[in-house]
């Protein structure tokens, strides 16, 4: 058994942990929690919807967490109100989260004497804290992070290994910045002077609201004269690029490999699926959904779902896609019609089907 694993546990104990109701053998023992596909004969798994219940028959799991009211199945179950919350509790039971050992301010970290560090801050080895930086209470800065001069970071924020914050970046409370993210690099703005590209003004900064999460390898560029802003509660996936002067609203969900060009703005609760590309100076309205790989070149109204390149309203795109699948058949029909028209023009007799 893995040193981090929990001993075998009866379903009776697990059900008590999650406030669930057992249907079947309450004394059944499990030694792990796993997905339907990876569960072993002593694992407990989960099925979160009735539509997925048929998949349980193919799983080797000994038991399953299911929605309350599911009824008797082919194996023992624990019925609960919230399947995912209950299963998360069970996962933590078998694999408790590792507790980090407090390091305080590591002597191997470089902290400028002018920096202000709130109570409970954790600065790990080889992190760099620049001049006039202000860290709120309980901020954690992991190894290899570089927090440049003038940055302000709110309490309970975590900067993971290798994150880099350029000068004057502002980060709210309870923010998570994952490994190797870069906040505040120069925007990609140039003008031609004397036959050469010359970098335009880069006098702004980046500002993140409370409860924002920034994925690994993501980059958010500083504004030209003012801030590039990310609204409260917005979640940004790995490998996303947000350009200078953008104003991202609250509670947006921005998935992997999205690219947002400069001076674009979004409303609240916008969703951008994987590999979406948004041109500069457009606005995405509240609650809009941009489907995967959409290419957005115009403003998107609120509560509109778009798809494709160029991105258009979802219903219209589906009609286009449905029509495209019929193109080979339509091509064959058109060829036949053209042949018949040619025959008629030449005065030749029509075939039997046409005559009928």
N, C-alpha and C positions, 0 to 999 in steps of 0.2 A: 504493500500500500504506500502511496505517495505520502511523504512526511507532512504534507499540507492538507491531506484528506481527513475527513471525519470518520469515526467508526460507523459500522452498520447501525441503522436506526429503523425502528418499526414505523409503519404508516400511522399508527395511533399517535405517536409522538409528533410526527410531521404534521398531521392534521391539526393537532392542538396548537402547533406553532403558527399556523395560517388561518385558524378559525374555520376549518373545512369539515365536511361531512363525508365519512367513509362509506363506500358501497363495495362490500367484499370483505377480504381478509385483513382485519385491522392489525394482526400480529405479523404480517408479511414484512421482511427485512429488506432494506435497500442500502446500497453503499455509495451511490452517486446520483447526480441529476444530469440528464443529458437530453439532447434533441431527439426527435423521432428517428432520424436517420442514424444517429451514432449511439443510441442507447444500447446497453448490454442487458443480460438477463437479470441483473440485480439493480438496474437503474430505474429511477422514476422519471417520466417525461411529461410533456404538456401538449394539450390540444386546445387551441384557444377559440375555435369556432366550429359550429355544426358542419360547415362545408368541408372542414379538414378531418372530420372524425373518421372517415373511411381509411385514412392513412395509418391509423393506430393498428389496424389489423396486420400491417406489414412490418411493424416495429417489434423488436425483441424485448422492449421494456417490460418490467414486471408490473408496473403500475403507472397511472397517469393522473395529472391534475387537469380537471375539465370544468367547464362552466356549470354553475349550480342549476339543477333541474335536468341534467343530461340523461339520467337514468342508468339502468344496468347495462354494462358493456361486457366484452369478452375477457376482461381482467379487472382487478381491483382499481378503483378510482377514488380520488379526493375531489369532491365538488366544492367550488369556491365562487365568490362573487367576482373577483378580479383575478383571472388566471395568471397574468404576467406578474402582478405584484406578489402573489403567493409563490409562484415558481422562483422568483428572484430571492425570496426569503429562504426557500429550500436550497437553492444553489449556494447561498452564503452559509447555510448550515453545514454543507459538506465541504465547501471550500471557503473558509473565512478569509475576508480581505486581510492582506498583510498590513501590519501596523508599522508605519515608518518610525524609525528611531529619531527623536529630536536631535538636531545638530546645532540649533541656535545660529550664531554668526560664525561660520567656519573661518578659522585663521588662514585658510588657503583661498578665501574669497578676497577680492579687491574692492573695498568699500571706501569711497571718497569721504574724507572727514566732514564735508559739508552736507552729506546725505542725512536725511531724517528718517529713522526707522521706527515704526510703531511697535508697540508691545507684541511679543509673540512671533515676530518675523523669523523666518528660516532662510538663511542664505547659504547655499551649499558650496562645496569646494569649486574653485575656478569660475565662479560667477563674478561679474563685474558690475558694480553700482557706481554710476558717474556722479559728477558734481551737481549739487542742488536737487537731487532726486528725493522725492517724498514717497515713502511706503506707508500705507495704512496698517492697522493691526492685523496680525496673523497672515501676512503675505508670505508666500513661499516662492523662492527663486532657485530653480534647480541648476545643476552644474552646467557650465558653459553658456549660460545666459549672459547677454550684454544689455544692460539698461543704461542708456546714454543720458547725458546731462539734461536736467530739467524735466525728466519724466515724473508723472504723478500716478500712483497706482493705489486703487481703493482696497479696503480691507477684505480679507479672505480670498484674495485673488491668487491664482497659481500660474506661474510661468514654468513650463516644462523645459527640459534640457535643450540648449542651443537656440532658444528663442532670442530674437534680436529686436530691441526697441530703440529706434533712432531718437534724436533729440526732441524733447518737449511732447512726446507721446503721452496721451491721457487715457487711463484705463479705469473703468468703474469698479464697483464692488462685485465680488463673487464671480469674477471673470476667469475663464480657463483659456490659456494660450498654449497650444501644444507644440511639440518639438519642432524646431527649425522654422517656425513662422517668423515673418519679418514685417514689422509694423513701422511705417514712416519712411521707407526708402523713397528716393526721388521719383516723381512722376515721369512718364514717358512723353515729355513735352519739349519739342525742339522748334527752332526757327532757322531759316537759312540766312546767314550773314557772310558776305564776301565769298560765296561759293562753298561755304561749309555749314554743317549743322552746329547750332549753338544751343546749349541747354537753356530753356526758359526759366523764369523765376521759380524757386522751390522754397518759398518762405512760410509755407503752412505746416500743418501737423496732422496727426491721426488721433481721433477721439472715439473710444469705445464706451457704450453705455453699460449699465449694470447687467449682470447675468448673461453676458455675451460669451460665446465659445468660438474659438478660432482654431481650425484644424491644422494638422501637421503640414509644413511646407507651404502654407498659404501666405500670400503677400498682399498687403494693403498699403497703397502709396499715399504719401503726404499730399496735402493740397498745394495749389500754386501760391495763394495768398492767405487762405483760411484753412479750415479743417476738412479732412475727409472723415465722415461720421458714420458710425455703425450704431443703430438704435438698440435700445434696451431689449434684452431677451433674444436677440437674433443669434442663430446657430449657423456657423460656417464650416463646411466640411474640409477635408484635406485637399491640397493642391488647387486652391481657388485663387484667382487674381482679381483684385478690386483696385481700379485705377484712381488717379488723383481727382479730387473735388467731388467724388461720389457722395451721395447722401442716402444711405441705406436705412429704411424704416425700422420700426419695432417688430420683433417676433418674426422676422423673415427666416426662411429655411433655404439655404444655398448649398446645393450638393456639389460633389467632387467635379473638378476640372471646369467649373464655370469661369468665364471671363467677362468682366463688366468694364466697359471702356469709360473714359473720363467724363465727369460732370453728369453722369446718369443718376437719377433718383428713383427711389421706390417708396410705396406706401407701406402700411402695416400688413403683416400676415401674408406676404408674398412668398411663393414657392418657386425656386428655380431648380429644375431637375438637372441631372448630369450632363456636362458638356454644353450647356447653354452658352451662347455668345450674345452679348448685348452691346450695340453700338453706342457711341458717345451722345450726350445731350438728349436722351429720351427719358420718359417717365413711365414707370410701371405702377398702375393703380392698386389700391388696397385689395388684398385677397386674390390678386391675379395668380394664375398658375402657368408657368412656362414649361412645356413638356421637354423631355430629353432631346438634346441636340438642336433645340430651336435656335434660329438665327433671327434676332429681334432688331429691326431697323427703324421702327416707328413706335410712338407711344402705345401702350396697352391699357385699355380702359379697366376700371376696377371690376373685380369678380369675373374676369374673362379668362378662359383657358385657351392657350394657343399651342400650336405644334408646327414644326417643319421649318424649312428654309426657302423663302422667307416665312417667318412665323405668321400664321393666320388662325382664325377661330377654329376650334377643334372640330366642330361639326362639318364645316366646309372642308377641312383637311381630310376627314374620314371619307367624305364623298369623293374627293379627288383620288384617294388611295383605292377606294372601291372601283372607281372607273379605270384606273391604271391596270388593275388585274384583268379587266375585260378587253384590254387593248389588242392582244393577239387574236381573239375571236372577232373583234370588230374589224381588224385589218383584213382577215380572211373574208368577212362579209362584204367589205368595201371592194376588195379585189373582184369578187364575184359580180357585184353590181356593175362595176366598170366594164367587165367583160360583156355583160348583157346589154349595156347601153351601146357599146361599140358594135355588137351584133345587130341591134335594132337600127342604128344609123347606117349600117352597111346593107340593110334590107334582108338580112339572113333570118331564117325562122328561129323563133325562141324555143328553148328546150321545153320538155313536157311539163315540168313543174311550173315554169313561168306561164305557159299557155293555160294551165289549169287555174 
